[in-house]
Amino acid sequence: MPAFDHDAAAQEVEFLLTANDAAHAPAFFAAINQSMAAVEQRRVQGNLVTARRGEEQPPELGPVDQLAANLVKSFDNWQQSPLDGQPKLEIEENAPPEVQRAEQEMAVVLKLARRFATTEQGTTHTRITAFDKEKGMTVLSRKAENRPAPLPELYQRMVAPQRPLWGTLNADGQLVLSTDRVAIKEILGLEDNRYKWEAGEGRSVLTTTLDGQWKLQGWLEENKEDPSRPLAKFTATKLATRR
């Protein structure tokens, strides 16, 4: 019997829990539950077979191993790019630590807002009316711009009963499942109304203030070099101190 490779097993579990913003975590936990149920069923039925000395049991893939086998290509891609699915933060190195931390936390909110955006969200239109003596009145409209859902509405969409289990990674890279309502509310800052959407330079930006000292704005942009990792951009403005 070949020796068990603990490092390879640990890497496989890390992949199943974290890859592509925890995309496989629900299936991983489901496979674990299936494995435990199958073992319990065999125990109840008394069908556990003990191999006699010199006799080998035929190999059989359990639900977890079967899941890993089905994701071999994804596993190989993850080994090359383990951060796929996570925004690429553009943070100024000389920014204060508290600002950098706030930007990391905001990037998670931006990620989730994009992930759970729907085509039913409100849109804004710029209506321009032009008048020409010969052609008469002409109405010109710019391309509609998606308006992000308010965060309380986003939360309700994220934890809707009909939505299957999902996971994400927080600012510390830790797994958070959709069943952890407290953690989801904390990420979105719902209890203290930490964030709000504002319009700025033709886009919607997420805004927050830090201890009354900084105004922080953030948004996501497409990453042409790596489409799987949108660019998280920020502006941090020092607020005037009242005397």
NULUM-602783 format. One record per residue (C-alpha): residue number from 1; residue in three letters; chain; x, y, z. Coordinates in steps of 0.001 Angstrom, whole numbers, plus 500000, padded with zeros to 6 digits. Layout:
BEGIN
<atom><resi>NUM</resi><resn>Ala</resn><chain>A</chain><px>X</px><py>Y</py><pz>Z</pz></atom>
...
//
This chain:
BEGIN
<atom><resi>1</resi><resn>Met</resn><chain>A</chain><px>500000</px><py>500000</py><pz>500000</pz></atom>
<atom><resi>2</resi><resn>Pro</resn><chain>A</chain><px>501523</px><py>503334</py><pz>498981</pz></atom>
<atom><resi>3</resi><resn>Ala</resn><chain>A</chain><px>502270</px><py>505825</py><pz>501751</pz></atom>
<atom><resi>4</resi><resn>Phe</resn><chain>A</chain><px>499628</px><py>508478</py><pz>502341</pz></atom>
<atom><resi>5</resi><resn>Asp</resn><chain>A</chain><px>500750</px><py>511852</py><pz>501006</pz></atom>
<atom><resi>6</resi><resn>His</resn><chain>A</chain><px>499627</px><py>514331</py><pz>503669</pz></atom>
<atom><resi>7</resi><resn>Asp</resn><chain>A</chain><px>500882</px><py>517379</py><pz>501762</pz></atom>
<atom><resi>8</resi><resn>Ala</resn><chain>A</chain><px>499035</px><py>516408</py><pz>498586</pz></atom>
<atom><resi>9</resi><resn>Ala</resn><chain>A</chain><px>495866</px><py>515710</py><pz>500560</pz></atom>
<atom><resi>10</resi><resn>Ala</resn><chain>A</chain><px>496098</px><py>519071</py><pz>502350</pz></atom>
<atom><resi>11</resi><resn>Gln</resn><chain>A</chain><px>496562</px><py>520871</py><pz>499038</pz></atom>
<atom><resi>12</resi><resn>Glu</resn><chain>A</chain><px>493558</px><py>519071</py><pz>497578</pz></atom>
<atom><resi>13</resi><resn>Val</resn><chain>A</chain><px>491378</px><py>520097</py><pz>500529</pz></atom>
<atom><resi>14</resi><resn>Glu</resn><chain>A</chain><px>492582</px><py>523689</py><pz>500224</pz></atom>
<atom><resi>15</resi><resn>Phe</resn><chain>A</chain><px>491614</px><py>523635</py><pz>496565</pz></atom>
<atom><resi>16</resi><resn>Leu</resn><chain>A</chain><px>488148</px><py>522261</py><pz>497271</pz></atom>
<atom><resi>17</resi><resn>Leu</resn><chain>A</chain><px>487530</px><py>524870</py><pz>499964</pz></atom>
<atom><resi>18</resi><resn>Thr</resn><chain>A</chain><px>489004</px><py>527997</py><pz>498413</pz></atom>
<atom><resi>19</resi><resn>Ala</resn><chain>A</chain><px>489409</px><py>527726</py><pz>494619</pz></atom>
<atom><resi>20</resi><resn>Asn</resn><chain>A</chain><px>487591</px><py>530317</py><pz>492516</pz></atom>
<atom><resi>21</resi><resn>Asp</resn><chain>A</chain><px>486167</px><py>532061</py><pz>495591</pz></atom>
<atom><resi>22</resi><resn>Ala</resn><chain>A</chain><px>485055</px><py>528820</py><pz>497273</pz></atom>
<atom><resi>23</resi><resn>Ala</resn><chain>A</chain><px>483123</px><py>527670</py><pz>494206</pz></atom>
<atom><resi>24</resi><resn>His</resn><chain>A</chain><px>483595</px><py>523979</py><pz>495071</pz></atom>
<atom><resi>25</resi><resn>Ala</resn><chain>A</chain><px>483110</px><py>524216</py><pz>498849</pz></atom>
<atom><resi>26</resi><resn>Pro</resn><chain>A</chain><px>479372</px><py>523348</py><pz>498810</pz></atom>
<atom><resi>27</resi><resn>Ala</resn><chain>A</chain><px>480005</px><py>520258</py><pz>496676</pz></atom>
<atom><resi>28</resi><resn>Phe</resn><chain>A</chain><px>482892</px><py>519293</py><pz>498965</pz></atom>
<atom><resi>29</resi><resn>Phe</resn><chain>A</chain><px>480739</px><py>519423</py><pz>502089</pz></atom>
<atom><resi>30</resi><resn>Ala</resn><chain>A</chain><px>477960</px><py>517554</py><pz>500298</pz></atom>
<atom><resi>31</resi><resn>Ala</resn><chain>A</chain><px>480451</px><py>514826</py><pz>499343</pz></atom>
<atom><resi>32</resi><resn>Ile</resn><chain>A</chain><px>481621</px><py>514577</py><pz>502955</pz></atom>
<atom><resi>33</resi><resn>Asn</resn><chain>A</chain><px>478024</px><py>514182</py><pz>504123</pz></atom>
<atom><resi>34</resi><resn>Gln</resn><chain>A</chain><px>477440</px><py>511500</py><pz>501500</pz></atom>
<atom><resi>35</resi><resn>Ser</resn><chain>A</chain><px>480536</px><py>509621</py><pz>502647</pz></atom>
<atom><resi>36</resi><resn>Met</resn><chain>A</chain><px>479465</px><py>509730</py><pz>506282</pz></atom>
<atom><resi>37</resi><resn>Ala</resn><chain>A</chain><px>475929</px><py>508638</py><pz>505388</pz></atom>
<atom><resi>38</resi><resn>Ala</resn><chain>A</chain><px>477256</px><py>505730</py><pz>503313</pz></atom>
<atom><resi>39</resi><resn>Val</resn><chain>A</chain><px>479495</px><py>504532</py><pz>506150</pz></atom>
<atom><resi>40</resi><resn>Glu</resn><chain>A</chain><px>476645</px><py>504760</py><pz>508634</pz></atom>
<atom><resi>41</resi><resn>Gln</resn><chain>A</chain><px>474351</px><py>502875</py><pz>506284</pz></atom>
<atom><resi>42</resi><resn>Arg</resn><chain>A</chain><px>476840</px><py>500053</py><pz>505891</pz></atom>
<atom><resi>43</resi><resn>Arg</resn><chain>A</chain><px>477240</px><py>499845</py><pz>509637</pz></atom>
<atom><resi>44</resi><resn>Val</resn><chain>A</chain><px>473507</px><py>499601</py><pz>510179</pz></atom>
<atom><resi>45</resi><resn>Gln</resn><chain>A</chain><px>473144</px><py>496973</py><pz>507509</pz></atom>
<atom><resi>46</resi><resn>Gly</resn><chain>A</chain><px>476156</px><py>495064</py><pz>508785</pz></atom>
<atom><resi>47</resi><resn>Asn</resn><chain>A</chain><px>477760</px><py>495093</py><pz>505378</pz></atom>
<atom><resi>48</resi><resn>Leu</resn><chain>A</chain><px>481207</px><py>496275</py><pz>506384</pz></atom>
<atom><resi>49</resi><resn>Val</resn><chain>A</chain><px>483603</px><py>493800</py><pz>504845</pz></atom>
<atom><resi>50</resi><resn>Thr</resn><chain>A</chain><px>486917</px><py>493040</py><pz>506505</pz></atom>
<atom><resi>51</resi><resn>Ala</resn><chain>A</chain><px>489582</px><py>491827</py><pz>504145</pz></atom>
<atom><resi>52</resi><resn>Arg</resn><chain>A</chain><px>491406</px><py>488663</py><pz>505160</pz></atom>
<atom><resi>53</resi><resn>Arg</resn><chain>A</chain><px>495159</px><py>488628</py><pz>505365</pz></atom>
<atom><resi>54</resi><resn>Gly</resn><chain>A</chain><px>496664</px><py>488600</py><pz>501887</pz></atom>
<atom><resi>55</resi><resn>Glu</resn><chain>A</chain><px>493381</px><py>489615</py><pz>500302</pz></atom>
<atom><resi>56</resi><resn>Glu</resn><chain>A</chain><px>493026</px><py>493105</py><pz>498867</pz></atom>
<atom><resi>57</resi><resn>Gln</resn><chain>A</chain><px>489752</px><py>494964</py><pz>498604</pz></atom>
<atom><resi>58</resi><resn>Pro</resn><chain>A</chain><px>488998</px><py>496334</py><pz>495131</pz></atom>
<atom><resi>59</resi><resn>Pro</resn><chain>A</chain><px>489613</px><py>500089</py><pz>495073</pz></atom>
<atom><resi>60</resi><resn>Glu</resn><chain>A</chain><px>486493</px><py>502220</py><pz>495156</pz></atom>
<atom><resi>61</resi><resn>Leu</resn><chain>A</chain><px>486285</px><py>505972</py><pz>494935</pz></atom>
<atom><resi>62</resi><resn>Gly</resn><chain>A</chain><px>484208</px><py>507619</py><pz>497606</pz></atom>
<atom><resi>63</resi><resn>Pro</resn><chain>A</chain><px>482185</px><py>510774</py><pz>496965</pz></atom>
<atom><resi>64</resi><resn>Val</resn><chain>A</chain><px>485081</px><py>513081</py><pz>497936</pz></atom>
<atom><resi>65</resi><resn>Asp</resn><chain>A</chain><px>487603</px><py>511257</py><pz>495766</pz></atom>
<atom><resi>66</resi><resn>Gln</resn><chain>A</chain><px>485103</px><py>511197</py><pz>492906</pz></atom>
<atom><resi>67</resi><resn>Leu</resn><chain>A</chain><px>484618</px><py>514958</py><pz>493219</pz></atom>
<atom><resi>68</resi><resn>Ala</resn><chain>A</chain><px>488369</px><py>515512</py><pz>493187</pz></atom>
<atom><resi>69</resi><resn>Ala</resn><chain>A</chain><px>488727</px><py>513261</py><pz>490154</pz></atom>
<atom><resi>70</resi><resn>Asn</resn><chain>A</chain><px>486095</px><py>515273</py><pz>488285</pz></atom>
<atom><resi>71</resi><resn>Leu</resn><chain>A</chain><px>487961</px><py>518495</py><pz>489057</pz></atom>
<atom><resi>72</resi><resn>Val</resn><chain>A</chain><px>491464</px><py>517437</py><pz>488029</pz></atom>
<atom><resi>73</resi><resn>Lys</resn><chain>A</chain><px>491699</px><py>520083</py><pz>485312</pz></atom>
<atom><resi>74</resi><resn>Ser</resn><chain>A</chain><px>490414</px><py>522792</py><pz>487652</pz></atom>
<atom><resi>75</resi><resn>Phe</resn><chain>A</chain><px>492912</px><py>521649</py><pz>490274</pz></atom>
<atom><resi>76</resi><resn>Asp</resn><chain>A</chain><px>495780</px><py>521980</py><pz>487806</pz></atom>
<atom><resi>77</resi><resn>Asn</resn><chain>A</chain><px>494609</px><py>525492</py><pz>486873</pz></atom>
<atom><resi>78</resi><resn>Trp</resn><chain>A</chain><px>494316</px><py>526439</py><pz>490550</pz></atom>
<atom><resi>79</resi><resn>Gln</resn><chain>A</chain><px>497879</px><py>525327</py><pz>491212</pz></atom>
<atom><resi>80</resi><resn>Gln</resn><chain>A</chain><px>499003</px><py>527757</py><pz>488519</pz></atom>
<atom><resi>81</resi><resn>Ser</resn><chain>A</chain><px>496666</px><py>530607</py><pz>489552</pz></atom>
<atom><resi>82</resi><resn>Pro</resn><chain>A</chain><px>495382</px><py>530085</py><pz>493108</pz></atom>
<atom><resi>83</resi><resn>Leu</resn><chain>A</chain><px>493889</px><py>533597</py><pz>493291</pz></atom>
<atom><resi>84</resi><resn>Asp</resn><chain>A</chain><px>491519</px><py>533246</py><pz>490344</pz></atom>
<atom><resi>85</resi><resn>Gly</resn><chain>A</chain><px>488124</px><py>534617</py><pz>491320</pz></atom>
<atom><resi>86</resi><resn>Gln</resn><chain>A</chain><px>489566</px><py>537160</py><pz>493743</pz></atom>
<atom><resi>87</resi><resn>Pro</resn><chain>A</chain><px>489846</px><py>540867</py><pz>492916</pz></atom>
<atom><resi>88</resi><resn>Lys</resn><chain>A</chain><px>493319</px><py>542211</py><pz>492324</pz></atom>
<atom><resi>89</resi><resn>Leu</resn><chain>A</chain><px>493691</px><py>545074</py><pz>494757</pz></atom>
<atom><resi>90</resi><resn>Glu</resn><chain>A</chain><px>495442</px><py>548247</py><pz>493679</pz></atom>
<atom><resi>91</resi><resn>Ile</resn><chain>A</chain><px>496533</px><py>549607</py><pz>497052</pz></atom>
<atom><resi>92</resi><resn>Glu</resn><chain>A</chain><px>499033</px><py>552378</py><pz>497635</pz></atom>
<atom><resi>93</resi><resn>Glu</resn><chain>A</chain><px>501906</px><py>550997</py><pz>499665</pz></atom>
<atom><resi>94</resi><resn>Asn</resn><chain>A</chain><px>502291</px><py>554227</py><pz>501610</pz></atom>
<atom><resi>95</resi><resn>Ala</resn><chain>A</chain><px>498640</px><py>554271</py><pz>502700</pz></atom>
<atom><resi>96</resi><resn>Pro</resn><chain>A</chain><px>498093</px><py>553915</py><pz>506467</pz></atom>
<atom><resi>97</resi><resn>Pro</resn><chain>A</chain><px>497522</px><py>550318</py><pz>507664</pz></atom>
<atom><resi>98</resi><resn>Glu</resn><chain>A</chain><px>493924</px><py>551058</py><pz>508659</pz></atom>
<atom><resi>99</resi><resn>Val</resn><chain>A</chain><px>493186</px><py>552348</py><pz>505153</pz></atom>
<atom><resi>100</resi><resn>Gln</resn><chain>A</chain><px>494759</px><py>549302</py><pz>503522</pz></atom>
<atom><resi>101</resi><resn>Arg</resn><chain>A</chain><px>492740</px><py>547021</py><pz>505790</pz></atom>
<atom><resi>102</resi><resn>Ala</resn><chain>A</chain><px>489530</px><py>548872</py><pz>504957</pz></atom>
<atom><resi>103</resi><resn>Glu</resn><chain>A</chain><px>490293</px><py>548529</py><pz>501254</pz></atom>
<atom><resi>104</resi><resn>Gln</resn><chain>A</chain><px>490764</px><py>544775</py><pz>501647</pz></atom>
<atom><resi>105</resi><resn>Glu</resn><chain>A</chain><px>487403</px><py>544513</py><pz>503387</pz></atom>
<atom><resi>106</resi><resn>Met</resn><chain>A</chain><px>485701</px><py>546729</py><pz>500813</pz></atom>
<atom><resi>107</resi><resn>Ala</resn><chain>A</chain><px>487030</px><py>544558</py><pz>497987</pz></atom>
<atom><resi>108</resi><resn>Val</resn><chain>A</chain><px>485068</px><py>541614</py><pz>499405</pz></atom>
<atom><resi>109</resi><resn>Val</resn><chain>A</chain><px>481851</px><py>543650</py><pz>499324</pz></atom>
<atom><resi>110</resi><resn>Leu</resn><chain>A</chain><px>482550</px><py>544734</py><pz>495743</pz></atom>
<atom><resi>111</resi><resn>Lys</resn><chain>A</chain><px>483231</px><py>541134</py><pz>494786</pz></atom>
<atom><resi>112</resi><resn>Leu</resn><chain>A</chain><px>479949</px><py>539926</py><pz>496264</pz></atom>
<atom><resi>113</resi><resn>Ala</resn><chain>A</chain><px>477976</px><py>542819</py><pz>494774</pz></atom>
<atom><resi>114</resi><resn>Arg</resn><chain>A</chain><px>479224</px><py>541863</py><pz>491319</pz></atom>
<atom><resi>115</resi><resn>Arg</resn><chain>A</chain><px>478754</px><py>538150</py><pz>491932</pz></atom>
<atom><resi>116</resi><resn>Phe</resn><chain>A</chain><px>475122</px><py>538509</py><pz>492996</pz></atom>
<atom><resi>117</resi><resn>Ala</resn><chain>A</chain><px>474157</px><py>541283</py><pz>490603</pz></atom>
<atom><resi>118</resi><resn>Thr</resn><chain>A</chain><px>471066</px><py>540584</py><pz>488528</pz></atom>
<atom><resi>119</resi><resn>Thr</resn><chain>A</chain><px>469779</px><py>541885</py><pz>485242</pz></atom>
<atom><resi>120</resi><resn>Glu</resn><chain>A</chain><px>466673</px><py>543076</py><pz>487099</pz></atom>
<atom><resi>121</resi><resn>Gln</resn><chain>A</chain><px>468629</px><py>545756</py><pz>488969</pz></atom>
<atom><resi>122</resi><resn>Gly</resn><chain>A</chain><px>467669</px><py>549356</py><pz>488365</pz></atom>
<atom><resi>123</resi><resn>Thr</resn><chain>A</chain><px>469391</px><py>551268</py><pz>485642</pz></atom>
<atom><resi>124</resi><resn>Thr</resn><chain>A</chain><px>470007</px><py>554949</py><pz>485134</pz></atom>
<atom><resi>125</resi><resn>His</resn><chain>A</chain><px>469547</px><py>556650</py><pz>481791</pz></atom>
<atom><resi>126</resi><resn>Thr</resn><chain>A</chain><px>470884</px><py>559986</py><pz>480643</pz></atom>
<atom><resi>127</resi><resn>Arg</resn><chain>A</chain><px>468247</px><py>561637</py><pz>478481</pz></atom>
<atom><resi>128</resi><resn>Ile</resn><chain>A</chain><px>469447</px><py>564399</py><pz>476140</pz></atom>
<atom><resi>129</resi><resn>Thr</resn><chain>A</chain><px>467013</px><py>566361</py><pz>473970</pz></atom>
<atom><resi>130</resi><resn>Ala</resn><chain>A</chain><px>468376</px><py>568137</py><pz>470911</pz></atom>
<atom><resi>131</resi><resn>Phe</resn><chain>A</chain><px>466433</px><py>570475</py><pz>468637</pz></atom>
<atom><resi>132</resi><resn>Asp</resn><chain>A</chain><px>467167</px><py>571010</py><pz>464988</pz></atom>
<atom><resi>133</resi><resn>Lys</resn><chain>A</chain><px>465200</px><py>573478</py><pz>462854</pz></atom>
<atom><resi>134</resi><resn>Glu</resn><chain>A</chain><px>464949</px><py>571031</py><pz>459963</pz></atom>
<atom><resi>135</resi><resn>Lys</resn><chain>A</chain><px>464725</px><py>567689</py><pz>461789</pz></atom>
<atom><resi>136</resi><resn>Gly</resn><chain>A</chain><px>462796</px><py>568913</py><pz>464798</pz></atom>
<atom><resi>137</resi><resn>Met</resn><chain>A</chain><px>463265</px><py>567533</py><pz>468292</pz></atom>
<atom><resi>138</resi><resn>Thr</resn><chain>A</chain><px>465552</px><py>564521</py><pz>468696</pz></atom>
<atom><resi>139</resi><resn>Val</resn><chain>A</chain><px>465954</px><py>562495</py><pz>471894</pz></atom>
<atom><resi>140</resi><resn>Leu</resn><chain>A</chain><px>469386</px><py>561000</py><pz>472495</pz></atom>
<atom><resi>141</resi><resn>Ser</resn><chain>A</chain><px>469988</px><py>558523</py><pz>475275</pz></atom>
<atom><resi>142</resi><resn>Arg</resn><chain>A</chain><px>473304</px><py>557269</py><pz>476564</pz></atom>
<atom><resi>143</resi><resn>Lys</resn><chain>A</chain><px>473860</px><py>553641</py><pz>477312</pz></atom>
<atom><resi>144</resi><resn>Ala</resn><chain>A</chain><px>472161</px><py>552535</py><pz>480515</pz></atom>
<atom><resi>145</resi><resn>Glu</resn><chain>A</chain><px>474361</px><py>552098</py><pz>483556</pz></atom>
<atom><resi>146</resi><resn>Asn</resn><chain>A</chain><px>473734</px><py>549354</py><pz>486102</pz></atom>
<atom><resi>147</resi><resn>Arg</resn><chain>A</chain><px>472876</px><py>550653</py><pz>489532</pz></atom>
<atom><resi>148</resi><resn>Pro</resn><chain>A</chain><px>474035</px><py>548290</py><pz>492309</pz></atom>
<atom><resi>149</resi><resn>Ala</resn><chain>A</chain><px>471402</px><py>547069</py><pz>494704</pz></atom>
<atom><resi>150</resi><resn>Pro</resn><chain>A</chain><px>471391</px><py>548595</py><pz>498197</pz></atom>
<atom><resi>151</resi><resn>Leu</resn><chain>A</chain><px>473348</px><py>546319</py><pz>500498</pz></atom>
<atom><resi>152</resi><resn>Pro</resn><chain>A</chain><px>470344</px><py>545256</py><pz>502631</pz></atom>
<atom><resi>153</resi><resn>Glu</resn><chain>A</chain><px>468618</px><py>544184</py><pz>499412</pz></atom>
<atom><resi>154</resi><resn>Leu</resn><chain>A</chain><px>471785</px><py>542427</py><pz>498272</pz></atom>
<atom><resi>155</resi><resn>Tyr</resn><chain>A</chain><px>471915</px><py>540550</py><pz>501576</pz></atom>
<atom><resi>156</resi><resn>Gln</resn><chain>A</chain><px>468341</px><py>539307</py><pz>501189</pz></atom>
<atom><resi>157</resi><resn>Arg</resn><chain>A</chain><px>469177</px><py>538122</py><pz>497681</pz></atom>
<atom><resi>158</resi><resn>Met</resn><chain>A</chain><px>472302</px><py>536348</py><pz>498907</pz></atom>
<atom><resi>159</resi><resn>Val</resn><chain>A</chain><px>470565</px><py>534407</py><pz>501688</pz></atom>
<atom><resi>160</resi><resn>Ala</resn><chain>A</chain><px>467233</px><py>533772</py><pz>499954</pz></atom>
<atom><resi>161</resi><resn>Pro</resn><chain>A</chain><px>465815</px><py>530352</py><pz>500977</pz></atom>
<atom><resi>162</resi><resn>Gln</resn><chain>A</chain><px>465682</px><py>529154</py><pz>497371</pz></atom>
<atom><resi>163</resi><resn>Arg</resn><chain>A</chain><px>469362</px><py>529932</py><pz>496766</pz></atom>
<atom><resi>164</resi><resn>Pro</resn><chain>A</chain><px>471686</px><py>526905</py><pz>497036</pz></atom>
<atom><resi>165</resi><resn>Leu</resn><chain>A</chain><px>474509</px><py>526910</py><pz>499554</pz></atom>
<atom><resi>166</resi><resn>Trp</resn><chain>A</chain><px>477456</px><py>529041</py><pz>498466</pz></atom>
<atom><resi>167</resi><resn>Gly</resn><chain>A</chain><px>480744</px><py>530203</py><pz>499922</pz></atom>
<atom><resi>168</resi><resn>Thr</resn><chain>A</chain><px>483201</px><py>533046</py><pz>499637</pz></atom>
<atom><resi>169</resi><resn>Leu</resn><chain>A</chain><px>486536</px><py>534081</py><pz>501106</pz></atom>
<atom><resi>170</resi><resn>Asn</resn><chain>A</chain><px>486638</px><py>537059</py><pz>503446</pz></atom>
<atom><resi>171</resi><resn>Ala</resn><chain>A</chain><px>489377</px><py>539691</py><pz>503712</pz></atom>
<atom><resi>172</resi><resn>Asp</resn><chain>A</chain><px>491540</px><py>537237</py><pz>505674</pz></atom>
<atom><resi>173</resi><resn>Gly</resn><chain>A</chain><px>491131</px><py>534473</py><pz>503093</pz></atom>
<atom><resi>174</resi><resn>Gln</resn><chain>A</chain><px>488870</px><py>532484</py><pz>505417</pz></atom>
<atom><resi>175</resi><resn>Leu</resn><chain>A</chain><px>485904</px><py>530509</py><pz>504142</pz></atom>
<atom><resi>176</resi><resn>Val</resn><chain>A</chain><px>482464</px><py>531949</py><pz>504896</pz></atom>
<atom><resi>177</resi><resn>Leu</resn><chain>A</chain><px>479350</px><py>529976</py><pz>503980</pz></atom>
<atom><resi>178</resi><resn>Ser</resn><chain>A</chain><px>475985</px><py>531508</py><pz>503178</pz></atom>
<atom><resi>179</resi><resn>Thr</resn><chain>A</chain><px>474506</px><py>529789</py><pz>506236</pz></atom>
<atom><resi>180</resi><resn>Asp</resn><chain>A</chain><px>476639</px><py>532044</py><pz>508476</pz></atom>
<atom><resi>181</resi><resn>Arg</resn><chain>A</chain><px>474251</px><py>534989</py><pz>508471</pz></atom>
<atom><resi>182</resi><resn>Val</resn><chain>A</chain><px>476198</px><py>536869</py><pz>511162</pz></atom>
<atom><resi>183</resi><resn>Ala</resn><chain>A</chain><px>479422</px><py>536735</py><pz>509134</pz></atom>
<atom><resi>184</resi><resn>Ile</resn><chain>A</chain><px>477675</px><py>537818</py><pz>505930</pz></atom>
<atom><resi>185</resi><resn>Lys</resn><chain>A</chain><px>476087</px><py>540802</py><pz>507679</pz></atom>
<atom><resi>186</resi><resn>Glu</resn><chain>A</chain><px>479475</px><py>541763</py><pz>509116</pz></atom>
<atom><resi>187</resi><resn>Ile</resn><chain>A</chain><px>481116</px><py>541601</py><pz>505688</pz></atom>
<atom><resi>188</resi><resn>Leu</resn><chain>A</chain><px>478419</px><py>543872</py><pz>504251</pz></atom>
<atom><resi>189</resi><resn>Gly</resn><chain>A</chain><px>478586</px><py>546182</py><pz>507278</pz></atom>
<atom><resi>190</resi><resn>Leu</resn><chain>A</chain><px>474810</px><py>546104</py><pz>507718</pz></atom>
<atom><resi>191</resi><resn>Glu</resn><chain>A</chain><px>474708</px><py>546544</py><pz>511481</pz></atom>
<atom><resi>192</resi><resn>Asp</resn><chain>A</chain><px>476543</px><py>549893</py><pz>511445</pz></atom>
<atom><resi>193</resi><resn>Asn</resn><chain>A</chain><px>475547</px><py>551026</py><pz>507922</pz></atom>
<atom><resi>194</resi><resn>Arg</resn><chain>A</chain><px>479223</px><py>550995</py><pz>507044</pz></atom>
<atom><resi>195</resi><resn>Tyr</resn><chain>A</chain><px>478891</px><py>551309</py><pz>503265</pz></atom>
<atom><resi>196</resi><resn>Lys</resn><chain>A</chain><px>476772</px><py>553162</py><pz>500758</pz></atom>
<atom><resi>197</resi><resn>Trp</resn><chain>A</chain><px>476732</px><py>553514</py><pz>496984</pz></atom>
<atom><resi>198</resi><resn>Glu</resn><chain>A</chain><px>477483</px><py>556854</py><pz>495384</pz></atom>
<atom><resi>199</resi><resn>Ala</resn><chain>A</chain><px>477731</px><py>558032</py><pz>491784</pz></atom>
<atom><resi>200</resi><resn>Gly</resn><chain>A</chain><px>481144</px><py>559187</py><pz>490695</pz></atom>
<atom><resi>201</resi><resn>Glu</resn><chain>A</chain><px>482687</px><py>559783</py><pz>487253</pz></atom>
<atom><resi>202</resi><resn>Gly</resn><chain>A</chain><px>480075</px><py>557750</py><pz>485408</pz></atom>
<atom><resi>203</resi><resn>Arg</resn><chain>A</chain><px>480238</px><py>554768</py><pz>487732</pz></atom>
<atom><resi>204</resi><resn>Ser</resn><chain>A</chain><px>478796</px><py>553583</py><pz>491015</pz></atom>
<atom><resi>205</resi><resn>Val</resn><chain>A</chain><px>481373</px><py>553554</py><pz>493797</pz></atom>
<atom><resi>206</resi><resn>Leu</resn><chain>A</chain><px>481174</px><py>552033</py><pz>497245</pz></atom>
<atom><resi>207</resi><resn>Thr</resn><chain>A</chain><px>481883</px><py>554575</py><pz>499961</pz></atom>
<atom><resi>208</resi><resn>Thr</resn><chain>A</chain><px>482743</px><py>554455</py><pz>503655</pz></atom>
<atom><resi>209</resi><resn>Thr</resn><chain>A</chain><px>484433</px><py>556633</py><pz>506255</pz></atom>
<atom><resi>210</resi><resn>Leu</resn><chain>A</chain><px>487127</px><py>555557</py><pz>508709</pz></atom>
<atom><resi>211</resi><resn>Asp</resn><chain>A</chain><px>486828</px><py>557028</py><pz>512193</pz></atom>
<atom><resi>212</resi><resn>Gly</resn><chain>A</chain><px>485847</px><py>560359</py><pz>510691</pz></atom>
<atom><resi>213</resi><resn>Gln</resn><chain>A</chain><px>489380</px><py>560759</py><pz>509310</pz></atom>
<atom><resi>214</resi><resn>Trp</resn><chain>A</chain><px>489255</px><py>559180</py><pz>505858</pz></atom>
<atom><resi>215</resi><resn>Lys</resn><chain>A</chain><px>486715</px><py>558896</py><pz>503089</pz></atom>
<atom><resi>216</resi><resn>Leu</resn><chain>A</chain><px>487281</px><py>555722</py><pz>501119</pz></atom>
<atom><resi>217</resi><resn>Gln</resn><chain>A</chain><px>485755</px><py>554931</py><pz>497739</pz></atom>
<atom><resi>218</resi><resn>Gly</resn><chain>A</chain><px>486167</px><py>551705</py><pz>495781</pz></atom>
<atom><resi>219</resi><resn>Trp</resn><chain>A</chain><px>484996</px><py>550071</py><pz>492568</pz></atom>
<atom><resi>220</resi><resn>Leu</resn><chain>A</chain><px>485813</px><py>547181</py><pz>490260</pz></atom>
<atom><resi>221</resi><resn>Glu</resn><chain>A</chain><px>487121</px><py>547409</py><pz>486713</pz></atom>
<atom><resi>222</resi><resn>Glu</resn><chain>A</chain><px>487693</px><py>544723</py><pz>484121</pz></atom>
<atom><resi>223</resi><resn>Asn</resn><chain>A</chain><px>491178</px><py>543234</py><pz>484068</pz></atom>
<atom><resi>224</resi><resn>Lys</resn><chain>A</chain><px>492174</px><py>542710</py><pz>480441</pz></atom>
<atom><resi>225</resi><resn>Glu</resn><chain>A</chain><px>495327</px><py>540821</py><pz>481399</pz></atom>
<atom><resi>226</resi><resn>Asp</resn><chain>A</chain><px>493468</px><py>538417</py><pz>483708</pz></atom>
<atom><resi>227</resi><resn>Pro</resn><chain>A</chain><px>489656</px><py>538525</py><pz>483297</pz></atom>
<atom><resi>228</resi><resn>Ser</resn><chain>A</chain><px>489202</px><py>536154</py><pz>486254</pz></atom>
<atom><resi>229</resi><resn>Arg</resn><chain>A</chain><px>490584</px><py>538829</py><pz>488592</pz></atom>
<atom><resi>230</resi><resn>Pro</resn><chain>A</chain><px>488819</px><py>542196</py><pz>488270</pz></atom>
<atom><resi>231</resi><resn>Leu</resn><chain>A</chain><px>490798</px><py>545221</py><pz>489382</pz></atom>
<atom><resi>232</resi><resn>Ala</resn><chain>A</chain><px>489725</px><py>546694</py><pz>492722</pz></atom>
<atom><resi>233</resi><resn>Lys</resn><chain>A</chain><px>490535</px><py>550400</py><pz>492664</pz></atom>
<atom><resi>234</resi><resn>Phe</resn><chain>A</chain><px>490298</px><py>552879</py><pz>495515</pz></atom>
<atom><resi>235</resi><resn>Thr</resn><chain>A</chain><px>490606</px><py>556524</py><pz>496406</pz></atom>
<atom><resi>236</resi><resn>Ala</resn><chain>A</chain><px>491303</px><py>557558</py><pz>499991</pz></atom>
<atom><resi>237</resi><resn>Thr</resn><chain>A</chain><px>490691</px><py>561189</py><pz>500898</pz></atom>
<atom><resi>238</resi><resn>Lys</resn><chain>A</chain><px>491867</px><py>562708</py><pz>504163</pz></atom>
<atom><resi>239</resi><resn>Leu</resn><chain>A</chain><px>488975</px><py>564543</py><pz>505817</pz></atom>
<atom><resi>240</resi><resn>Ala</resn><chain>A</chain><px>489475</px><py>567949</py><pz>507343</pz></atom>
<atom><resi>241</resi><resn>Thr</resn><chain>A</chain><px>489832</px><py>567852</py><pz>511119</pz></atom>
<atom><resi>242</resi><resn>Arg</resn><chain>A</chain><px>487400</px><py>569992</py><pz>513001</pz></atom>
<atom><resi>243</resi><resn>Arg</resn><chain>A</chain><px>488909</px><py>572341</py><pz>515559</pz></atom>
//
